[in-house]
Amino acid sequence: MSQSLEDFARGKLAALEQRQLRRSLFETDRLEDAVAIRDGKRLLSFACNDYLNLSQHPDIKRAAIEATERYGVGSGASRLVTGNHPLFRELETRLARFKGTDDACVFGSGYLANLGIIPTLIGPDDLLIADELSHACILAGGTLTRGNVRIFRHNDVDHVAELLATHRADHPRALVATDGVFSMDGDLAPIAELSALCETHDAWFMTDDAHGIGVVGAGRGSSFVDGSKVPVPLQMGTLSKAIGTYGGYLCAAQPVIDFMRTRSRTFIYSTGLPPAAVAASIAALDLIEEQPEYAASPLAKARLFCELLELPRAESCIVPVILGDPARTLSASQMLEEEGYLVTAIRPPTVPEGTARLRFTFTAAHADEDIRRLAAIVKTRVMTS
């Protein structure tokens, strides 16, 4: 039995290797100022989602250390079993205030959040409509609903309108879900248009703001990019990117949050976050609110890179350079590493076939001169090769 299992795995790995799609882990030590050490070599990382470098910020680390010394390294069990630690209540109150909602619920991760939120609200008789480029956890959450899941063309509001007009009347409840900032393309969802459409059809609207909170919309996220809040009843996101720590959250109306705490399986049956992560998240939100110019700097740096390469103006901290072929993309990533830059090659199935790319992410710690040198290398040795 074990031999057939090993043979199965070897065969799958060989097929992936042939297509340049096998994945590997590389030992990498992340340091301050967006520096990474890999194989003894010092690299400047343009591959990390720690957009504000808060995972290395002394105030954030101090908050985590103090919480660990006071409360220990773990929470012991789920929050419904061990009791709700006071730090959780503080973090959820802060998140709700930041997002302009009644309350918030913190989950073990962003992935766990979507696997819990979506099937708690949508069941076998209901309708879920999701963007085709939504994060995998939205689509996985949709599978768990056992309901009618429809996929719309990326950022195509007319397609959403068509799907709602065709299918909404057949289901008691409907949910439209999308990333607020798309993790591989860096573009924004048309949140205002989708919100209005959902209102017309009595469909609930949820955005995954994993790559928006902290760095777009004055740090408040993708629902705030035009200076005013778009009415999004379900604002989901993660604490593991610009916030620099770990965990996921949902910000929503009080009855919705109370319902999540009562019925969401990934909340009920998951151990609570360690106190250090919760305290560090609170400190990170303090910093973002107190230093809006700092929070805005990664987007400005991404826009500088786009300007230098004559790419469309960046809408977020993420800039893809699409090369198409996985082998070419891996080769370009290796060349940039030899030049002192860590830039990840993204290949299918993370992105659609034919769209393998270098994914550049920009942080507050990146110096303009480093961005200029990187852009020059990409322009002469990647985009023209």
Beta strands, then each sheet from edge to edge (+ up, - down):
strand 1: 28-30
strand 2: 35-38
strand 3: 41-45
strand 4: 103-107
strand 5: 127-131
strand 6: 148-152
strand 7: 174-179
strand 8: 204-208
strand 9: 234-238
strand 10: 248-252
strand 11: 318-324
strand 12: 341-342
strand 13: 344-346
strand 14: 356-361
sheet 1: 1+ 2- 3+ 12+
sheet 2: 4+ 10- 9+ 8+ 7+ 5+ 6+
sheet 3: 11+ 14- 13+
end
